[in-house]
């Protein structure tokens, strides 16, 4: 499976299972037929596809919904305006009281093949460029045919799918303008709720200034230098034992890794269980450094291996890239708790680690720490005496 973007400038939209050379703009320009079915249409999205459609010789069919007064009259007027009327474009509005029209589909026919994009993004800048959206690239002939039939069934429903004309746009525009002020209020309330929720989920260190002050003081001690040098030495041994980046380690090498106390003690008896899953573990560890996949997802994949938790994973990450990745283990958690750190609510192990990592990157900057290994020295110094010891 490959992952592509609809337009080259797009960062947050993904199209899954598309060909390696896929380019939506080029496909539209080369198309013989194009059908766009969208819950709503904004000019910001329409102007992204419009020039490519005008370059093509395609038969064009456009269907938009009117729910929540989201479709912009300017777009609807252009659909039946001179530029597209001369191309015999077929434009429709779907409206049925009590039922929301919510599809997002591009159906494209080219000389090479027919395909469809079915996903979450509307015909808007958000849906095609700015939001977090995804589409599935459908190429199987039988599936494409089913989508074609579904679209024809929509158009055939004359009671709810009506050919667009100027009177429809004029009638709708009056209601669109009336709804604009209400939408502003709704957006304001929604944004306020988002900010409140985001703040509740942000990790915080209540006594941040005290933690910074104590860390700076500790970094000036000889005790810190000894601990830091030990950790630096251990990172080299860890990479050597595990054979980073291939991770084709032996059983004895994995056992030796579990015996390294620096960057967190690991439970020795678990190493035998972990060795039984060595093939999956090796794949997950190699995948930790695949920058095309979000780090939270990579961590969730590695920590999903039973008996191999975030303690071990963060220990390896910190060994390979100590500038970026902090260690996350019991002494660290105890130290942060003593400074009032509140982990984010909910989420996965990966998302919680990423939130912690971002906090530690900021903490590192404010303490002028050499790297995350230096922070681990400080947090271990604070947290280890707080743990219950037998």
Backbone torsions as a table, in degrees:
resi	resn	phi	psi	omega
1	UNK	NA	134.6	176.2
2	UNK	-112.5	156.4	179.0
3	UNK	-120.5	125.0	-178.4
4	UNK	-125.6	170.1	175.9
5	UNK	-108.8	149.0	179.8
6	UNK	-66.8	-39.0	176.3
7	UNK	-129.5	148.9	-172.9
8	UNK	-61.3	-28.5	-178.5
9	UNK	-80.5	-8.5	-173.8
10	UNK	-80.6	132.8	-179.4
11	UNK	-106.1	-35.9	-169.7
12	UNK	-103.3	-3.0	178.8
13	UNK	-99.5	137.3	179.5
14	UNK	-127.4	143.4	174.2
15	UNK	-119.7	119.4	-175.0
16	UNK	-93.4	141.4	175.3
17	UNK	69.5	25.8	177.9
18	UNK	-86.3	158.3	175.8
19	UNK	-61.5	156.4	-178.1
20	UNK	-58.9	-35.2	-176.4
21	UNK	-96.4	19.3	-174.8
22	UNK	-66.2	136.0	176.3
23	UNK	-147.7	112.3	-175.1
24	UNK	-62.0	-41.8	-179.1
25	UNK	-58.9	-48.0	-179.9
26	UNK	-64.6	-38.7	178.9
27	UNK	-62.0	-40.4	178.7
28	UNK	-66.2	-40.7	-179.0
29	UNK	-66.2	-31.9	-177.9
30	UNK	-93.9	-0.8	-172.0
31	UNK	-71.1	151.5	171.0
32	UNK	-96.6	-25.0	176.7
33	UNK	-149.8	142.6	178.4
34	UNK	-140.4	133.4	173.3
35	UNK	-129.6	126.6	177.5
36	UNK	-115.9	122.6	176.8
37	UNK	-118.0	119.2	-173.5
38	UNK	-140.4	143.2	178.6
39	UNK	-61.6	-41.3	173.3
40	UNK	-149.0	159.1	-176.4
41	UNK	-126.1	122.4	174.6
42	UNK	-108.0	150.5	178.0
43	UNK	-60.6	-34.1	-178.9
44	UNK	-60.1	-33.0	176.9
45	UNK	-87.6	-37.8	-179.3
46	UNK	-62.1	-39.5	-178.4
47	UNK	-70.3	-13.5	175.3
48	UNK	-77.5	-33.9	-178.2
49	UNK	-100.9	-22.6	-174.8
50	UNK	-53.7	-51.7	-177.2
51	UNK	-62.0	-32.1	180.0
52	UNK	-73.5	-35.9	175.7
53	UNK	-66.8	-38.7	179.2
54	UNK	-68.3	-27.0	176.5
55	UNK	-74.5	-23.6	-174.8
56	UNK	-83.9	173.0	172.6
57	UNK	-111.8	25.3	-171.6
58	UNK	-76.4	149.0	164.2
59	UNK	-77.0	127.1	-171.0
60	UNK	-115.7	132.8	173.9
61	UNK	-125.1	130.5	-176.4
62	UNK	-129.0	130.0	179.0
63	UNK	-132.6	127.4	178.1
64	UNK	-132.2	155.0	175.9
65	UNK	-97.1	167.3	-179.8
66	UNK	-114.6	4.2	-175.5
67	UNK	-59.5	138.4	176.4
68	UNK	61.7	16.3	178.9
69	UNK	52.1	43.9	-178.3
70	UNK	-90.8	-34.6	-180.0
71	UNK	-66.2	136.1	-175.4
72	UNK	-90.2	130.3	-179.6
73	UNK	-54.2	-33.7	-179.7
74	UNK	-59.1	-39.6	178.7
75	UNK	-66.9	-46.5	-178.0
76	UNK	-61.4	-38.8	177.7
77	UNK	-64.3	-38.2	-179.8
78	UNK	-67.8	-33.7	179.5
79	UNK	-59.7	-32.7	-179.3
80	UNK	-110.4	12.0	178.7
81	UNK	-79.9	-177.5	-172.5
82	UNK	-58.6	-44.2	-175.0
83	UNK	-57.7	-39.0	-176.9
84	UNK	-101.9	-21.9	176.6
85	UNK	-63.8	-37.4	179.9
86	UNK	-68.0	-15.6	179.1
87	UNK	-99.2	6.6	179.9
88	UNK	58.7	41.0	175.9
89	UNK	-68.7	138.8	176.9
90	UNK	-102.3	117.7	-178.2
91	UNK	-120.3	137.1	-175.4
92	UNK	-134.9	152.6	170.9
93	UNK	-115.6	134.3	175.6
94	UNK	-105.4	130.8	178.4
95	UNK	-152.9	124.2	174.9
96	UNK	-146.3	118.4	-176.5
97	UNK	-57.9	130.8	175.7
98	UNK	88.9	-8.8	-179.9
99	UNK	-126.6	124.5	-178.1
100	UNK	-83.2	132.2	176.0
101	UNK	-89.2	115.7	-166.4
102	UNK	-132.2	10.5	-176.5
103	UNK	-76.4	157.7	173.8
104	UNK	-139.1	100.7	-172.9
105	UNK	-138.5	134.3	166.1
106	UNK	-112.9	123.3	175.4
107	UNK	-115.3	117.8	-172.3
108	UNK	-126.0	128.8	176.0
109	UNK	-111.5	124.6	179.0
110	UNK	-123.4	175.0	178.1
111	UNK	-67.1	-25.9	-179.1
112	UNK	-82.0	-48.5	-176.4
113	UNK	-168.8	167.6	173.7
114	UNK	-102.6	144.0	176.5
115	UNK	-148.7	165.6	176.8
116	UNK	-134.8	147.1	169.2
117	UNK	-110.0	120.9	-179.7
118	UNK	-123.3	120.8	-175.9
119	UNK	-164.6	-144.9	-170.8
120	UNK	-109.2	-15.4	-171.7
121	UNK	-87.1	127.8	174.8
122	UNK	-77.7	175.4	176.9
123	UNK	-80.3	78.8	-178.1
124	UNK	-154.8	164.3	177.0
125	UNK	-61.7	-37.1	176.7
126	UNK	-64.1	-48.1	-176.2
127	UNK	-68.2	-24.5	-176.5
128	UNK	-114.1	-6.6	-173.9
129	UNK	-145.9	-42.8	-167.5
130	UNK	-103.5	-35.6	-176.9
131	UNK	-73.3	171.6	167.0
132	UNK	-88.5	106.5	-176.3
133	UNK	-135.7	164.2	174.6
134	UNK	-146.7	152.2	176.1
135	UNK	-132.1	154.1	171.0
136	UNK	-107.0	132.0	178.2
137	UNK	-86.7	116.4	-177.6
138	UNK	-104.2	118.8	-178.3
139	UNK	-121.6	-17.7	-179.1
140	UNK	-60.7	127.3	-172.5
141	UNK	-56.4	-42.8	-178.1
142	UNK	-65.8	-37.2	179.3
143	UNK	-70.2	-40.8	177.6
144	UNK	-62.2	-40.1	178.4
145	UNK	-63.0	-38.9	178.7
146	UNK	-64.2	-37.7	177.7
147	UNK	-67.0	-40.9	177.5
148	UNK	-59.6	-44.9	-179.9
149	UNK	-63.7	-41.1	179.6
150	UNK	-60.9	-42.6	179.6
151	UNK	-65.0	-42.0	178.3
152	UNK	-63.8	-34.1	176.9
153	UNK	-66.9	-38.2	176.1
154	UNK	-60.3	-49.0	-176.6
155	UNK	-64.9	-34.9	-178.0
156	UNK	-70.8	-17.3	179.5
157	UNK	-81.2	80.3	-173.3
158	UNK	-66.7	-18.9	179.9
159	UNK	-70.0	-34.2	-176.4
160	UNK	-115.4	-20.3	179.9
161	UNK	-113.5	106.4	-172.1
162	UNK	-113.4	139.6	175.3
163	UNK	-61.1	129.8	-175.1
164	UNK	-72.7	135.0	173.6
165	UNK	-139.5	173.5	-173.9
166	UNK	-61.4	-36.8	-178.9
167	UNK	-66.1	-35.3	177.2
168	UNK	-63.2	-44.4	-179.2
169	UNK	-63.6	-43.7	-179.9
170	UNK	-62.0	-43.9	179.6
171	UNK	-64.6	-42.9	-178.2
172	UNK	-70.1	-36.7	-174.7
173	UNK	-61.4	-36.7	178.9
174	UNK	-61.3	-41.0	179.4
175	UNK	-74.7	-32.4	177.3
176	UNK	-61.8	-44.5	179.9
177	UNK	-66.4	-38.8	179.5
178	UNK	-65.3	-31.4	-177.9
179	UNK	-81.5	-14.8	-174.0
180	UNK	-59.7	-45.5	-178.9
181	UNK	-65.5	-37.3	178.3
182	UNK	-65.5	-37.6	179.6
183	UNK	-65.8	-36.9	178.0
184	UNK	-61.3	-42.2	178.8
185	UNK	-66.2	-43.3	179.2
186	UNK	-61.8	-43.2	179.2
187	UNK	-63.5	-39.0	179.3
188	UNK	-63.0	-44.4	179.6
189	UNK	-66.5	-41.0	179.6
190	UNK	-64.1	-43.0	179.5
191	UNK	-63.4	-38.1	178.2
192	UNK	-64.2	-43.4	178.5
193	UNK	-62.4	-40.9	179.1
194	UNK	-61.6	-42.8	-179.7
195	UNK	-64.1	-40.5	179.1
196	UNK	-63.7	-45.1	-178.7
197	UNK	-65.8	-43.1	178.9
198	UNK	-59.5	-41.1	-178.5
199	UNK	-66.0	-38.3	179.6
200	UNK	-64.8	-30.8	-175.4
201	UNK	-94.4	-7.7	179.3
202	UNK	-69.8	136.9	173.3
203	UNK	-71.4	141.2	-178.8
204	UNK	-134.6	152.2	169.5
205	UNK	-118.2	107.2	-173.4
206	UNK	-60.0	-45.4	-178.1
207	UNK	-100.4	50.7	-174.3
208	UNK	-56.9	-48.1	-176.2
209	UNK	-64.2	-37.2	178.3
210	UNK	-66.5	-41.1	178.9
211	UNK	-62.8	-42.2	178.7
212	UNK	-62.4	-44.9	-179.3
213	UNK	-61.9	-45.0	-179.2
214	UNK	-67.1	-37.5	179.8
215	UNK	-65.6	-45.5	179.1
216	UNK	-59.6	-39.4	179.4
217	UNK	-64.7	-42.7	-177.4
218	UNK	-67.3	-36.0	-177.2
219	UNK	-64.8	-13.5	-179.6
220	UNK	-91.7	-2.3	-174.6
221	UNK	-92.4	156.6	175.4
222	UNK	-68.6	-30.9	178.8
223	UNK	-60.9	-42.3	176.8
224	UNK	-60.8	-46.4	-177.4
225	UNK	-59.0	-42.1	178.7
226	UNK	-63.1	-45.6	-179.2
227	UNK	-65.4	-40.1	-178.7
228	UNK	-65.2	-44.7	178.5
229	UNK	-60.6	-38.8	177.5
230	UNK	-63.0	-40.7	179.4
231	UNK	-69.0	-40.7	177.8
232	UNK	-60.1	-42.8	178.5
233	UNK	-63.5	-41.5	-177.7
234	UNK	-64.7	-35.5	-179.1
235	UNK	-62.2	-38.0	177.7
236	UNK	-65.3	-40.9	179.1
237	UNK	-65.0	-42.1	-178.9
238	UNK	-61.3	-46.6	179.2
239	UNK	-63.0	-36.8	179.8
240	UNK	-69.5	-45.1	-178.7
241	UNK	-63.4	-42.2	-175.5
242	UNK	-88.0	-4.6	178.3
243	UNK	59.5	48.8	173.6
244	UNK	-61.7	135.5	8.9
245	UNK	-99.8	4.9	-176.6
246	UNK	-84.7	-29.0	178.4
247	UNK	57.9	39.3	175.8
248	UNK	-95.7	56.0	-177.0
249	UNK	-77.9	158.5	176.7
250	UNK	-92.7	173.7	177.9
251	UNK	-62.0	-43.5	-179.8
252	UNK	-64.9	-36.4	179.6
253	UNK	-69.0	-39.0	175.6
254	UNK	-63.7	-40.5	178.9
255	UNK	-62.2	-41.4	179.1
256	UNK	-65.5	-35.7	176.2
257	UNK	-59.5	-42.9	179.6
258	UNK	-66.2	-18.9	-179.1
259	UNK	-89.1	-2.3	179.9
260	UNK	-83.3	117.4	-176.1
261	UNK	-78.1	-27.7	-178.3
262	UNK	-62.7	147.0	-179.8
263	UNK	65.5	23.5	172.8
264	UNK	111.4	127.2	175.9
265	UNK	-72.7	135.3	176.1
266	UNK	-106.9	153.4	-178.7
267	UNK	-76.6	113.0	-171.9
268	UNK	-60.7	-39.7	-174.2
269	UNK	-65.7	-18.6	-178.9
270	UNK	-77.5	-18.3	-175.7
271	UNK	-62.2	-29.6	179.5
272	UNK	-70.9	-38.8	176.3
273	UNK	-66.5	-39.5	-179.7
274	UNK	-66.1	-39.4	-179.5
275	UNK	-60.6	-33.6	178.6
276	UNK	-62.8	-23.1	-179.4
277	UNK	-108.8	28.9	-171.4
278	UNK	-60.8	-36.4	-179.4
279	UNK	-63.3	-47.2	178.6
280	UNK	-66.3	-38.1	179.9
281	UNK	-62.8	-44.6	-179.9
282	UNK	-60.6	-43.2	178.5
283	UNK	-61.7	-42.7	-178.7
284	UNK	-66.7	-39.1	-179.4
285	UNK	-69.4	-40.1	174.5
286	UNK	-61.8	-39.6	-179.6
287	UNK	-69.1	-16.1	178.7
288	UNK	-60.0	-22.9	-174.5
289	UNK	-109.4	17.3	176.0
290	UNK	-85.4	98.9	-173.7
291	UNK	-69.2	-9.6	177.8
292	UNK	-78.8	-10.4	179.8
293	UNK	-111.2	135.1	179.0
294	UNK	-54.6	140.3	-176.2
295	UNK	-60.1	-34.8	178.7
296	UNK	-61.5	-39.9	178.7
297	UNK	-66.5	-41.4	179.4
298	UNK	-63.1	-40.9	179.9
299	UNK	-68.7	-41.2	177.6
300	UNK	-60.4	-37.2	179.5
301	UNK	-65.8	-44.5	-178.5
302	UNK	-69.3	-41.6	-177.2
303	UNK	-79.4	-6.3	175.9
304	UNK	-74.5	-11.6	175.9
305	UNK	-76.7	117.7	-174.3
306	UNK	-59.0	139.7	-179.7
307	UNK	74.9	5.7	177.1
308	UNK	-124.8	90.4	-170.6
309	UNK	-95.2	-169.9	-177.6
310	UNK	-65.1	-26.0	176.3
311	UNK	-57.9	-51.2	-178.2
312	UNK	-69.3	-42.4	-177.5
313	UNK	-64.3	-45.8	-178.8
314	UNK	-68.6	-29.4	176.9
315	UNK	-63.6	-40.9	178.8
316	UNK	-71.1	-44.3	179.4
317	UNK	-59.7	-43.8	-179.7
318	UNK	-66.3	-31.2	178.6
319	UNK	-69.7	-38.2	-176.8
320	UNK	-80.6	-41.6	-177.4
321	UNK	-136.8	77.0	-175.8
322	UNK	-69.1	-13.6	176.8
323	UNK	-73.5	-27.0	-172.2
324	UNK	-108.3	-40.2	-167.0
325	UNK	-109.1	122.3	176.6
326	UNK	-87.0	158.7	175.2
327	UNK	-82.6	141.7	-178.6
328	UNK	-128.6	103.2	-179.0
329	UNK	-148.5	-173.6	-173.2
330	UNK	-61.0	-48.5	178.4
331	UNK	-60.7	-37.8	178.6
332	UNK	-63.9	-45.1	179.7
333	UNK	-62.4	-40.6	179.9
334	UNK	-64.7	-42.1	-179.9
335	UNK	-63.8	-46.6	-178.9
336	UNK	-64.6	-37.3	177.4
337	UNK	-62.4	-35.9	-180.0
338	UNK	-67.7	-24.2	177.0
339	UNK	-95.1	5.0	176.7
340	UNK	85.8	20.9	178.3
341	UNK	-67.5	128.6	176.8
342	UNK	-112.8	114.4	179.5
343	UNK	-68.5	152.4	179.0
344	UNK	-63.5	150.2	179.4
345	UNK	-75.5	145.9	172.8
346	UNK	63.6	-164.1	179.0
347	UNK	83.8	178.7	-179.6
348	UNK	-98.4	175.9	175.2
349	UNK	-57.6	-41.6	-179.3
350	UNK	-64.2	-45.5	-178.8
351	UNK	-68.1	-35.6	177.5
352	UNK	-67.6	-39.3	178.9
353	UNK	-65.5	-40.7	179.5
354	UNK	-61.7	-41.7	177.4
355	UNK	-62.3	-43.1	176.9
356	UNK	-62.6	-44.4	-180.0
357	UNK	-59.4	-43.9	-179.7
358	UNK	-64.6	-38.6	177.2
359	UNK	-64.8	-41.4	-178.8
360	UNK	-70.7	-31.8	176.0
361	UNK	-64.7	-39.6	176.3
362	UNK	-68.3	-40.9	178.8
363	UNK	-62.3	-40.1	178.9
364	UNK	-62.0	-43.3	179.6
365	UNK	-61.9	-42.4	-175.3
366	UNK	-76.6	-20.0	178.2
367	UNK	-99.7	-4.4	-176.7
368	UNK	59.6	32.8	179.4
369	UNK	-68.0	147.2	-179.5
370	UNK	-61.1	-44.0	-179.4
371	UNK	-169.4	-170.0	-178.6
372	UNK	-70.7	-22.8	176.3
373	UNK	-65.8	-37.6	177.2
374	UNK	-64.4	-42.0	177.2
375	UNK	-62.8	-37.4	179.8
376	UNK	-64.0	-37.4	176.6
377	UNK	-59.3	-46.7	-178.2
378	UNK	-66.2	-47.2	-177.0
379	UNK	-67.1	-34.8	176.1
380	UNK	-65.8	-42.4	179.4
381	UNK	-58.5	-39.1	-179.3
382	UNK	-80.7	-42.7	-169.8
383	UNK	-84.2	-32.8	-174.2
384	UNK	-60.6	-42.9	178.9
385	UNK	-65.6	-17.7	-178.6
386	UNK	-83.8	-12.3	-177.5
387	UNK	-77.9	149.9	175.3
388	UNK	-73.5	120.5	-178.2
389	UNK	-113.4	136.8	179.6
390	UNK	-88.6	NA	NA
